[in-house]
Amino acid sequence: MLGLQASYIQDERLSQAFEEIQNRIHVLALAHEHLYEANDLSHVNLKEYIHDLTQLLRKSYPIAQEQVSFAMKMEDVFVLIDIATPCGLLLHELIANALTHAFPGERKGQVSIELRRLENGEIYLAVADDGVGWPVGFDPRQDGRMGMQMIFALAEGQLKARLEFKSAPGVSCQLHFRDDLYTPRI
């Protein structure tokens, strides 16, 4: 329905907003698709979910097909849907930001994603690009737009994650969080 409505929109910015909403809905649907495919109906393999999410974003952003490669260093990490959903939305925002801002013009680059469970039980998730980085003095918490605000809200509010951004070269975001905030429903 959003796609049909978007086809009637002449304003480019409004059309892009509709596309971003559609992508976020696809991210949620993808999490539930992985849940339904799982054997225990409670846990999602975050590695597989992230892989499918990056494929979705590759198709959504033309730059991702021509200029940007993805490097993934991920282990199998099984989490509840309550963790997978905010992770997916957060990753969508981080990767979309990289594809939109990190590689202007004809600049080629790479987006790296790392996922593993640490010895202390925490999950480590990192997304980094080797793009242009942020402007000098940019504070993601203060200067970021809606997507950046969503990242902080999802990471700190829903995942109770420790979140760290670094810039130059490129931008990297590292998260450490536990997955014992919720209990299985089935």
N, CA and C of each residue as an Amber inpcrd file, in Angstrom:
protein
   558
   0.8250000  -1.1840000   0.0000000   0.0000000   0.0000000   0.0000000
   0.8700000   1.2490000   0.0000000   1.9560000   1.2160000   0.7780000
   2.8470000   2.3690000   0.7800000   3.5020000   2.5620000  -0.5830000
   3.8690000   1.4780000  -1.2220000   4.4680000   1.5610000  -2.5480000
   3.5150000   2.1510000  -3.5560000   2.2760000   1.7440000  -3.4830000
   1.2630000   2.2850000  -4.3890000   1.0700000   3.7740000  -4.1380000
   0.9670000   4.1480000  -2.8730000   0.8010000   5.5680000  -2.5310000
   2.0270000   6.3730000  -2.9530000   3.2040000   5.8100000  -2.7640000
   4.4390000   6.5210000  -3.1110000   4.5360000   6.7810000  -4.6050000
   3.9570000   5.9110000  -5.4110000   4.0280000   6.1020000  -6.8620000
   3.2840000   7.3490000  -7.3180000   2.4030000   7.8840000  -6.4920000
   1.6580000   9.0930000  -6.8400000   2.3180000  10.3670000  -6.3190000
   3.3810000  10.2300000  -5.5620000   4.0230000  11.3860000  -4.9360000
   5.0390000  11.9940000  -5.8970000   4.9390000  13.2830000  -6.1070000
   5.8510000  13.9960000  -6.9970000   7.0530000  14.5740000  -6.2510000
   6.8890000  14.8660000  -4.9650000   7.9490000  15.4640000  -4.1520000
   9.0070000  14.4010000  -3.8370000  10.2580000  14.6360000  -4.2530000
  11.3370000  13.6620000  -4.0810000  11.6060000  13.3410000  -2.6130000
  11.6120000  14.3550000  -1.7430000  11.8740000  14.1280000  -0.3160000
  10.7740000  13.2880000   0.3210000   9.5470000  13.5600000  -0.0310000
   8.4270000  12.7930000   0.5080000   8.4660000  11.3600000  -0.0100000
   8.8400000  11.2010000  -1.2650000   8.9570000   9.8670000  -1.8470000
  10.0450000   9.0640000  -1.1310000  11.1710000   9.7110000  -0.8080000
  12.2390000   9.0370000  -0.0720000  11.7830000   8.6520000   1.3320000
  10.9970000   9.5110000   1.9610000  10.4750000   9.2020000   3.2960000
   9.6030000   7.9560000   3.2540000   8.7630000   7.8500000   2.2260000
   7.9260000   6.6620000   2.0720000   8.7870000   5.4190000   1.8710000
   9.8550000   5.5520000   1.0980000  10.7410000   4.4090000   0.8560000
  11.4210000   3.9710000   2.1480000  11.8530000   4.9240000   2.9810000
  12.4740000   4.5880000   4.2520000  11.4880000   3.8680000   5.1710000
  10.2470000   4.3060000   5.1830000   9.2240000   3.6430000   5.9950000
   9.0130000   2.2200000   5.4950000   8.9410000   2.0590000   4.1780000
   8.7860000   0.7150000   3.6130000   9.9510000  -0.1830000   4.0290000
  11.1730000   0.3360000   3.9850000  12.3380000  -0.4610000   4.3730000
  12.2650000  -0.8720000   5.8360000  11.8210000   0.0320000   6.7090000
  11.7000000  -0.3090000   8.1240000  10.6570000  -1.4000000   8.3340000
   9.5740000  -1.3450000   7.6010000   8.5490000  -2.3860000   7.6890000
   9.1160000  -3.7120000   7.1960000   9.9170000  -3.6810000   6.1380000
  10.5410000  -4.9090000   5.6290000  11.4790000  -5.5080000   6.6660000
  12.1910000  -4.6530000   7.4090000  13.0980000  -5.1270000   8.4550000
  12.3130000  -5.8910000   9.5200000  11.1810000  -5.3430000   9.9340000
  10.3350000  -6.0130000  10.9300000   9.7950000  -7.3320000  10.3880000
   9.3440000  -7.3050000   9.1500000   8.8070000  -8.5240000   8.5330000
   9.8900000  -9.5940000   8.4170000  11.0980000  -9.1640000   8.1010000
  12.2120000 -10.0990000   7.9670000  12.5150000 -10.7870000   9.2950000
  12.4570000 -10.0560000  10.3810000  12.6820000 -10.6550000  11.7100000
  11.6390000 -11.7270000  11.9800000  10.3930000 -11.4280000  11.6880000
   9.3360000 -12.4080000  11.9320000   9.4300000 -13.5890000  10.9790000
   9.8860000 -13.3550000   9.7660000  10.0960000 -14.4480000   8.8240000
  11.1410000 -15.4190000   9.3700000  12.2200000 -14.8740000   9.9190000
  13.2510000 -15.7340000  10.5100000  12.7210000 -16.4780000  11.7300000
  11.8800000 -15.8430000  12.4950000  11.2900000 -16.4980000  13.6580000
  10.4270000 -17.6800000  13.2190000   9.6210000 -17.4860000  12.1970000
   8.7400000 -18.5560000  11.7350000   9.5200000 -19.7090000  11.1280000
  10.7010000 -19.4170000  10.5920000  11.5330000 -20.4730000  10.0120000
  12.3350000 -21.2270000  11.0670000  12.4450000 -20.6620000  12.2590000
  13.2360000 -21.2790000  13.3310000  12.5240000 -22.5190000  13.8610000
  13.3150000 -23.4280000  14.3840000  12.7490000 -24.6760000  14.9020000
  12.0290000 -24.4840000  16.2330000  12.4790000 -23.5320000  17.0640000
  11.8920000 -23.4210000  18.3940000  10.8980000 -22.2670000  18.5530000
  10.6610000 -21.5090000  17.5030000   9.7000000 -20.4010000  17.5000000
   9.9840000 -19.3250000  18.5440000  11.1740000 -19.3120000  19.1110000
  11.5400000 -18.2810000  20.0720000  12.8000000 -17.5310000  19.6690000
  13.7430000 -18.2350000  19.0510000  15.0480000 -17.6400000  18.7890000
  15.2870000 -17.4300000  17.2970000  15.9500000 -16.3280000  17.0070000
  16.3390000 -15.9700000  15.6520000  17.8620000 -16.0020000  15.5940000
  18.4080000 -16.5590000  14.5170000  19.8490000 -16.5170000  14.3160000
  20.1790000 -15.1240000  13.7860000  20.7840000 -14.3100000  14.6250000
  21.0720000 -12.9220000  14.2840000  22.0020000 -12.8300000  13.0780000
  22.9170000 -13.7650000  12.9540000  23.8390000 -13.7780000  11.8140000
  23.0650000 -13.8920000  10.5050000  22.1460000 -14.8240000  10.4230000
  21.3590000 -15.0040000   9.2010000  20.4490000 -13.8110000   8.9390000
  19.8700000 -13.2950000   9.9980000  18.9980000 -12.1250000   9.8930000
  19.7680000 -10.9210000   9.3520000  20.9720000 -10.6830000   9.8720000
  21.7920000  -9.5640000   9.4180000  22.1880000  -9.7580000   7.9620000
  22.5270000 -10.9830000   7.5960000  22.8880000 -11.2590000   6.2040000
  21.7110000 -10.9060000   5.2770000  20.5220000 -11.3590000   5.6140000
  19.3480000 -11.0680000   4.7900000  19.0150000  -9.5780000   4.7920000
  19.2200000  -8.9250000   5.9200000  18.9770000  -7.4880000   6.0120000
  19.9070000  -6.7170000   5.0810000  21.1720000  -7.0840000   5.0400000
  22.1010000  -6.3820000   4.1490000  21.7260000  -6.6050000   2.6880000
  21.2320000  -7.7990000   2.3630000  20.7860000  -8.0430000   0.9880000
  19.5950000  -7.1540000   0.6330000  18.6750000  -6.9920000   1.5740000
  17.5270000  -6.1020000   1.3670000  17.9970000  -4.6720000   1.1220000
  18.9430000  -4.2080000   1.9240000  19.4420000  -2.8440000   1.7660000
  20.2440000  -2.6680000   0.4830000  20.9570000  -3.6890000   0.0640000
  21.6710000  -3.6290000  -1.2150000  20.7040000  -3.3470000  -2.3630000
  19.5600000  -3.9850000  -2.3160000  18.5630000  -3.7980000  -3.3730000
  17.8870000  -2.4370000  -3.2870000  17.7810000  -1.8960000  -2.0750000
  17.0770000  -0.6330000  -1.8620000  17.9150000   0.5870000  -2.2020000
  19.2340000   0.4530000  -2.1130000  20.1320000   1.5730000  -2.3620000
  21.0200000   1.2450000  -3.5600000  20.8060000   1.9170000  -4.6870000
  21.6040000   1.6220000  -5.8860000  23.1090000   1.7300000  -5.6590000
  23.5410000   2.6300000  -4.7810000  24.9660000   2.7870000  -4.4980000
  25.5640000   1.4940000  -3.9510000  24.7830000   0.7440000  -3.2040000
  25.2790000  -0.4750000  -2.5640000  25.6550000  -1.5320000  -3.5890000
  25.0600000  -1.4860000  -4.7460000  25.3400000  -2.4920000  -5.7630000
  26.5900000  -2.1660000  -6.5570000  26.9130000  -0.8780000  -6.6960000
  28.0040000  -0.4820000  -7.5730000  29.2470000  -0.0090000  -6.8370000
  29.0770000   0.7250000  -5.7530000  30.2050000   1.3940000  -5.1190000
  30.6120000   0.8030000  -3.7790000  29.7280000   0.1060000  -3.1240000
  29.9810000  -0.3100000  -1.7480000  29.9790000  -1.8330000  -1.6430000
  31.0180000  -2.3380000  -0.9880000  31.0550000  -3.7680000  -0.6940000
  30.7930000  -3.9540000   0.7980000  30.3960000  -5.1580000   1.1450000
  30.1370000  -5.4870000   2.5460000  31.1280000  -6.5520000   2.9840000
  31.6970000  -6.3590000   4.1580000  32.5780000  -7.3470000   4.7740000
  31.9210000  -7.7660000   6.0750000  31.6790000  -9.0600000   6.2110000
  30.9950000  -9.5440000   7.4090000  31.8530000 -10.5710000   8.1330000
  32.0100000 -10.3270000   9.3980000  32.7270000 -11.2560000  10.2810000
  31.7450000 -11.5660000  11.4080000  30.9530000 -12.6090000  11.2040000
  29.8610000 -12.8850000  12.1420000  29.8620000 -14.3370000  12.5670000
  29.4780000 -14.5210000  13.8100000  29.2660000 -15.8550000  14.3690000
  27.7670000 -16.0770000  14.5280000  27.3710000 -17.3310000  14.6300000
  25.9700000 -17.6220000  14.9340000  25.6680000 -17.1400000  16.3450000
  24.6910000 -16.2560000  16.4530000  24.2350000 -15.7520000  17.7460000
  22.7180000 -15.8260000  17.7300000  22.1670000 -16.6460000  18.6070000
  20.7160000 -16.8310000  18.6570000  20.1310000 -15.9360000  19.7410000
  19.0970000 -15.1730000  19.3630000  18.4540000 -14.2380000  20.2910000
  16.9420000 -14.3310000  20.1460000  16.2420000 -13.8420000  21.1520000
  14.7920000 -13.7690000  21.0820000  14.3640000 -12.6970000  20.0860000
  13.1700000 -12.8040000  19.5790000  12.6250000 -11.8190000  18.6480000
  12.6250000 -10.4250000  19.2820000  12.4860000 -10.3580000  20.6030000
  12.4950000  -9.0770000  21.3130000  13.8430000  -8.3630000  21.2030000
  14.8940000  -9.1050000  20.9530000  16.2270000  -8.5460000  20.7370000
  16.4750000  -8.3680000  19.2370000  16.0740000  -9.3360000  18.4390000
  16.3240000  -9.2870000  16.9910000  15.6540000  -8.0870000  16.3370000
  14.4330000  -7.7540000  16.7540000  13.7050000  -6.6590000  16.1120000
  14.4010000  -5.3120000  16.3060000  14.7330000  -4.8950000  17.5330000
  15.4470000  -3.6160000  17.6410000  16.8370000  -3.6630000  17.0020000
  17.4940000  -4.8240000  17.0320000  18.7930000  -4.9460000  16.3570000
  18.6380000  -4.6860000  14.8610000  17.6160000  -5.2740000  14.2670000
  17.3870000  -5.0890000  12.8410000  17.1040000  -3.6460000  12.4830000
  16.2550000  -3.0000000  13.2710000  15.9500000  -1.5890000  13.0050000
  17.1860000  -0.7190000  13.1850000  17.9580000  -0.9990000  14.2200000
  19.1820000  -0.2570000  14.4850000  20.1790000  -0.4470000  13.3390000
  20.3590000  -1.6850000  12.9070000  21.2650000  -1.9600000  11.7940000
  20.7920000  -1.2820000  10.5140000  19.4850000  -1.2980000  10.2950000
  18.9470000  -0.6150000   9.1200000  19.3870000   0.8450000   9.1210000
  19.2450000   1.5150000  10.2480000  19.6080000   2.9360000  10.3320000
  21.1080000   3.1430000  10.1280000  21.9310000   2.3150000  10.7700000
  23.3820000   2.4600000  10.6390000  23.8420000   2.2270000   9.2000000
  23.3560000   1.1700000   8.5800000  23.7690000   0.8480000   7.2180000
  23.2050000   1.8710000   6.2350000  21.9480000   2.2680000   6.4210000
  21.3530000   3.2790000   5.5460000  22.1170000   4.5910000   5.6370000
  22.5350000   4.9800000   6.8510000  23.3380000   6.1970000   7.0040000
  24.6450000   6.0900000   6.2200000  25.2950000   4.9370000   6.3170000
  26.5530000   4.7500000   5.5810000  26.3110000   4.8320000   4.0780000
  25.2900000   4.1610000   3.5930000  25.0270000   4.1560000   2.1590000
  24.5790000   5.5180000   1.6420000  23.9740000   6.3080000   2.4990000
  23.4820000   7.6230000   2.0980000  24.5560000   8.6980000   2.1970000
  25.3990000   8.6310000   3.2320000  26.2990000   9.7530000   3.5180000
  27.7910000   9.4590000   3.3850000  28.2150000   8.2330000   3.5340000
  29.6510000   7.9460000   3.6480000  30.3980000   7.9570000   2.3180000
  29.6890000   7.7550000   1.2340000  30.3650000   7.5830000  -0.0530000
  29.7930000   8.5270000  -1.1100000  30.0520000   9.8230000  -0.9610000
  29.5000000  10.7890000  -1.9150000  30.1360000  10.6580000  -3.3000000
  29.4090000  11.1250000  -4.2850000  29.9210000  11.1050000  -5.6460000
  30.1950000   9.6900000  -6.1140000  31.3600000   9.4880000  -6.6610000
  31.7600000   8.1770000  -7.1810000  32.6360000   7.3960000  -6.2020000
  32.7610000   7.8940000  -5.0000000  33.6320000   7.2630000  -4.0130000
  33.1950000   5.8240000  -3.7440000  34.1410000   4.9140000  -3.7820000
  33.8830000   3.5130000  -3.4660000  34.2840000   3.2590000  -2.0190000
  33.6990000   2.2360000  -1.4270000  34.0510000   1.9410000  -0.0560000
  33.4830000   0.6310000   0.4270000  33.5840000   0.4490000   1.7270000
  33.1700000  -0.8090000   2.3470000  32.4380000  -0.5350000   3.6540000
  31.4090000  -1.3280000   3.8790000  30.7110000  -1.3520000   5.1580000
  31.0350000  -2.6950000   5.8010000  31.5250000  -2.6520000   7.0250000
  31.8960000  -3.8710000   7.7510000  30.9220000  -4.1000000   8.8960000
  30.5620000  -5.3560000   9.0850000  29.6770000  -5.7300000  10.1840000
  30.3270000  -6.8740000  10.9380000  30.3760000  -6.7270000  12.2460000
  30.9570000  -7.7670000  13.0900000  29.9540000  -8.1470000  14.1640000
  29.8070000  -9.4410000  14.4030000  28.8740000  -9.9560000  15.4040000
  29.5050000 -11.1590000  16.0860000  29.4680000 -11.1290000  17.4170000
  29.9330000 -12.3010000  18.1760000  29.4290000 -12.2100000  19.6160000
  29.4040000 -13.3510000  20.2550000  29.0850000 -13.3960000  21.6820000
  30.4090000 -13.4420000  22.4330000  30.5470000 -12.5350000  23.3950000
  31.7680000 -12.4530000  24.1800000  31.7660000 -13.4890000  25.2950000
  32.9070000 -13.7110000  25.8940000  33.0270000 -14.6950000  26.9720000
  32.1430000 -14.3700000  28.1670000  31.8860000 -13.0830000  28.4100000
  31.0410000 -12.6940000  29.5380000  29.5470000 -12.8080000  29.2220000
  29.2210000 -13.3100000  28.0290000  27.8290000 -13.5080000  27.6390000
  27.2270000 -12.3590000  26.8510000  27.8980000 -11.2090000  26.8430000
  27.3900000 -10.0730000  26.0880000  27.4970000 -10.3280000  24.5840000
  26.6680000  -9.6280000  23.8490000  26.7340000  -9.6600000  22.3970000
  27.4640000  -8.4020000  21.9520000  28.4100000  -8.5850000  21.0550000
  29.1560000  -7.4740000  20.4720000  28.7070000  -7.3340000  19.0270000
  28.2650000  -6.1460000  18.6760000  27.8130000  -5.8540000  17.3220000
  28.4530000  -4.5470000  16.8960000  29.1150000  -4.5450000  15.7580000
  29.7730000  -3.3400000  15.2650000  29.4730000  -3.1520000  13.7840000
  29.2460000  -1.9060000  13.4140000  29.0650000  -1.5260000  12.0180000
  30.0260000  -0.3810000  11.7630000  30.8180000  -0.4990000  10.7010000
  31.7910000   0.5380000  10.3780000  31.8470000   0.7330000   8.8690000
  32.1440000   1.9570000   8.4720000  32.3860000   2.2270000   7.0520000
  33.7270000   2.9280000   6.9160000  34.2880000   2.8880000   5.7240000
  35.5590000   3.5840000   5.4750000  35.3280000   4.8120000   4.6000000
  34.1780000   5.4330000   4.8280000  33.7930000   6.6000000   4.0490000
  34.4060000   7.8950000   4.5580000  33.7320000   9.0000000   4.2800000
  34.2670000  10.3360000   4.5580000  34.2250000  10.7210000   6.0380000
  33.4900000   9.9980000   6.8440000  33.4060000  10.3330000   8.2690000
  32.4950000  11.5270000   8.4990000  32.4000000  11.9260000   9.7560000
  31.5590000  13.0630000  10.1190000  32.3450000  14.3570000  10.0010000
  31.6370000  15.4520000   9.8300000  32.3200000  16.7500000   9.8500000
  32.9380000  16.9950000  11.2340000  33.9830000  17.7840000  11.2730000
  34.6390000  18.1300000  12.5350000  33.6070000  18.7500000  13.4710000
  33.5770000  18.2610000  14.7050000  32.6760000  18.8040000  15.7090000
  31.2820000  18.1830000  15.7150000  31.0180000  17.2580000  14.8110000
  29.6900000  16.6200000  14.7550000  29.4870000  15.7440000  15.9820000
  28.3870000  15.9240000  16.6640000  28.0200000  15.1210000  17.8250000
  26.7620000  14.3390000  17.4450000  26.8780000  13.0210000  17.3010000
  25.7270000  12.2500000  16.8210000  24.5020000  12.3500000  17.7260000
  24.7140000  12.5220000  19.0080000  23.5780000  12.6090000  19.9350000
  22.8650000  13.9550000  19.7920000  23.6150000  15.0120000  19.5570000
  23.0340000  16.3530000  19.4800000  22.7010000  16.7710000  18.0420000
  23.5610000  16.4180000  17.0970000  23.4330000  16.9180000  15.7340000
  22.7220000  15.9550000  14.7880000  22.5400000  14.7140000  15.2190000
  21.9280000  13.7170000  14.3510000  20.4420000  13.9630000  14.1390000
  19.9640000  13.5060000  13.0180000  18.5400000  13.6370000  12.6850000
  17.7700000  12.4370000  13.2360000  16.5830000  12.2190000  12.6830000
  15.6860000  11.1910000  13.1980000  16.3260000   9.8040000  13.2240000
  17.0550000   9.4370000  12.1550000  17.6860000   8.1280000  12.1180000
  18.6640000   7.9290000  13.2570000  19.4590000   8.9440000  13.5420000
  20.4290000   8.8500000  14.6340000  19.7080000   8.8050000  15.9790000
  18.6350000   9.5540000  16.1140000  17.8530000   9.5140000  17.3460000
  17.2600000   8.1200000  17.5570000  16.8290000   7.4910000  16.4480000
  16.3080000   6.1230000  16.5430000  17.3880000   5.1560000  17.0080000
  18.6060000   5.3490000  16.5090000  19.7120000   4.4760000  16.8970000
  19.9270000   4.5340000  18.4090000  19.9880000   5.7420000  18.9490000
  20.1870000   5.8760000  20.3910000  18.9990000   5.3020000  21.1700000
  17.7900000   5.5580000  20.7050000  16.6010000   5.0570000  21.4040000
  16.5550000   3.5340000  21.3990000  16.8380000   2.9180000  20.2580000
  16.8130000   1.4610000  20.1670000  17.9410000   0.8410000  20.9860000
  19.1410000   1.3970000  20.8480000  20.3030000   0.8230000  21.5360000
  20.1800000   0.9630000  23.0500000  19.9480000   2.1710000  23.5000000
  19.9490000   2.4200000  24.9390000  18.6060000   2.1130000  25.5880000
  17.5240000   2.3860000  24.8770000  16.2020000   2.1790000  25.4560000
  15.7480000   0.7380000  25.4280000  15.8500000   0.0930000  24.2660000
  15.3310000  -1.2710000  24.1480000  16.3660000  -2.3460000  24.4270000
  17.5990000  -2.1360000  23.9730000  18.6260000  -3.1640000  24.1610000
  19.4560000  -2.9490000  25.4210000  19.3240000  -1.7690000  26.0340000
  20.1370000  -1.4130000  27.2060000  21.6180000  -1.5860000  26.8820000
  21.9920000  -1.1980000  25.6730000  23.3490000  -1.3920000  25.1700000
  24.2570000  -0.2380000  25.5500000  25.5340000  -0.5760000  25.6570000
  26.5730000   0.4480000  25.6990000  26.9070000   0.7330000  24.2390000
  26.8440000   1.9820000  23.8870000  26.9590000   2.3980000  22.4940000
  28.1320000   3.3630000  22.3650000  28.9920000   3.1340000  21.3720000
  30.1210000   4.0260000  21.1640000  30.2960000   4.2910000  19.6760000
  30.3590000   5.5720000  19.3270000  30.6320000   5.9960000  17.9590000
  32.0420000   6.5340000  17.8780000  32.6900000   6.2870000  16.7410000
  33.9870000   6.8740000  16.4360000  33.9390000   7.3510000  14.9880000
  34.6840000   8.4140000  14.7110000  34.7690000   8.9070000  13.3480000
  36.2180000   9.1780000  13.0050000  36.5160000   9.0510000  11.7400000
  37.8270000   9.3210000  11.1450000  38.7760000   8.1620000  11.3620000
  39.0820000   7.4070000  10.3890000  38.4290000   7.4720000   9.0830000
  37.0670000   6.7880000   9.1330000  36.1610000   7.2490000   8.3360000
  34.8190000   6.6840000   8.3160000  34.0990000   6.8700000   9.6400000
  33.0580000   6.0820000   9.8220000  32.2830000   6.0960000  11.0580000
  32.1360000   4.6520000  11.5230000  32.3030000   4.4410000  12.8190000
  32.0570000   3.1080000  13.3760000  31.1440000   3.2300000  14.5810000
  30.3320000   2.2230000  14.7560000  29.4390000   2.1460000  15.9020000
  29.6180000   0.7670000  16.5210000  29.9050000   0.7470000  17.8110000
  30.0780000  -0.5060000  18.5290000  29.0360000  -0.5910000  19.6320000
  28.4160000  -1.7570000  19.7300000  27.4150000  -1.9910000  20.7630000
  27.7880000  -3.2260000  21.5620000  27.5690000  -3.1400000  22.8560000
  27.6890000  -4.2760000  23.7720000  26.3630000  -4.3690000  24.5060000
  25.7260000  -5.5270000  24.4360000  24.4540000  -5.6750000  25.1370000
  24.2330000  -7.1280000  25.5240000  23.3670000  -7.3100000  26.4860000
  22.9990000  -8.6450000  26.9610000  21.6940000  -9.0410000  26.2740000
  21.4570000 -10.3030000  26.1930000  20.1940000 -10.7550000  25.6010000
  19.3060000 -11.4690000  26.6210000  19.5150000 -11.1640000  27.9000000
  18.7140000 -11.7920000  28.9320000  17.6730000 -10.8130000  29.5170000
  17.3430000  -9.7980000  28.7370000  16.3380000  -8.8130000  29.1840000
  14.9200000  -9.3790000  29.1180000  14.7230000 -10.3480000  28.2560000
  13.3880000 -10.9080000  28.0010000  13.4250000 -12.4210000  28.2050000
  12.2630000 -13.0020000  28.3860000  12.1620000 -14.4590000  28.5200000
  11.4070000 -15.0190000  27.3200000  11.7300000 -16.2480000  26.9240000
  11.0330000 -16.8530000  25.7910000   9.5180000 -16.9540000  26.0620000
   8.7510000 -16.7870000  25.0200000   7.2970000 -16.8600000  25.1450000
   6.7680000 -18.2530000  24.8840000   7.5500000 -19.0280000  24.1520000
   7.1170000 -20.3960000  23.8130000   8.1710000 -21.3620000  24.2630000
